[in-house]
């Protein structure tokens, strides 16, 4: 039975194999994400420490993603991605062991969060830039990006809900163990792929020269510059809400990890709807208008959630926030990937990954 046009990128066997493995892995990742946030709040009782864990998970993107982009344009993206994912599996294993033995401390959790952030700073731009090498038809790239967004946010709907149930019943340890095992699916899929790394068009230069070249290229193209600045503004103004969710679930609503999982799932549902909207689009025309509209939707959802004390209303507002944020992110990603030259793809997408 042929796949519908909205799933056309999955007609490429290599992309389909990777997509299935990544789906399993991302469910595990979202299960762990809610467990890490809950563990941070349980150990400290502090929104400050919970925010610190979020910062340590994110800050390395700001400093390391551009260097990851340079590396991704120089080496095999498949091998680089497999290496980073294997390191993330070790991080999850360490969390499972320390948590299972009841010896995990706040400094250990912070150190492992920083390690995860460093790995993800290399994983994100590499993952984003490998899609074009997995497709039989380059014109399927916008659909592949939309399907990847659907994957990320569909699993965001499933994973936190499972995580909340597991935490309430068994504690955080099973969440970490499940995530460690889930990496075998995507690493195994990548190991079986045959990807030809394109040869550079020029002789290798110094990494810092490549870094500067990527920055000049990104800032020199007006559409690319606009996409990056828009994404940065949305990320800085709206994304920090996630680190406050454990405290909001406890202090504002008097509930626990199950409500936290529900709230994160609401964001995922909104983002999943955004991804489906993008998947059925035939091309990138009109995405610029969607970015502007989605900024307004995300902002309204975030402001409303800040004042809401109703669980059903908060669920709807978080759906709005998720829809808006991820429509902006996925639309910007699609436009960027359509515009950039192949030999600069990882470097440009590393700036996207910073936000």
C-alpha positions, 0 to 999 in steps of 0.5 A: 500500500503506497504511503500518502503524500503527507508521508512521502519522505518515508518512501525513502528506505534509509530515512524510514529506517532511521525514523523508526529507530528515532521514534523509539529513542525519543519516547525514552528521551521524553520519559527521562526528561520529566524524571530529571525535572521531578528528581531535581525538584524532589532533591532540592525543593527549589525552583532555582535548582530545577532551573539550573538543571534546565540551564545546564542542559541548554547552555552548552548549545550556545557555546558549542553548537557552532563548533559542532556544525564545523565538525559536522561539515568535516566528518561523517555525520552518521558516525558522529551521531552514533558516537554522541547517542552512545554517550547519551546512553551512558549518561542515562545508565549512570542516572539509573544506577545512581538513582537505583542505589539511592545515592544520587546527589544534587551535584551529581545530577547537575554534572550529568545534566551538563554532560547531557547538554554538551552531547546534545549540542553536538547531536542536534545540528548533526541530526538536523543536517543528516536528513538530506543524506537519507532521502532519495529525492531532495524535494522531500526535504521539507516533508522530512523536516515536518515528519521529524517535528511530528516525531519529536512532538508526538513522542513528547505527548506520549513520553512525559505521560508514561514518565509521570505514571512510572514516577508515581508508581516506581520512582525515577529509576525505571525512566532512566533505564528505559531511556538508556535502552531506547538508544539502541534502536536509533544507534542500531538503525544508523549502523545499518545505513549506507550514507555517502559523505559528500566531498568538500568543494575546497581544501580543508581550512582551519576550524576557526576559519570555517566557523567564521565562514559559517557565521558570515554566510548565515548573517549575509543572507537576509532570510537566514538572518531573519529566521535565526533572530526570530527563533532566538527571540521566541526561545528566550522569551517563552521556552524558560517556562519548562523549568518552572513546571514541577513547581507549578504542578506542586505549588499552584495546583497541589499535585505531583508528577502525574500532572507534570507529565500531563502538562508536558504532554499538552505542549507536545500535543500542540506541537504535534498538531503544528507538525501535522499542519506542516506535513500536509503542505506541498512546499515552503510557500506561505511559511513566513506568514505562519511564523508571525501568526505562531509567535502571537499564539505562543505568546498568548498561551504563555501569558495565559498559563501564567495566570491560570489556576484551572487544569483544563484551561492550562492544558488548552493554553499549553497546547497553544504555546506548544503549537506556536513555539514548534510551528516557529521552530519547524518553519524556520528549520524548513526555510533554512534547510531549503536555502543553505548550501550543502557544504555549509549545512551543519554550520548554519543549522548549528546556529539554529540549534543554539536556540 
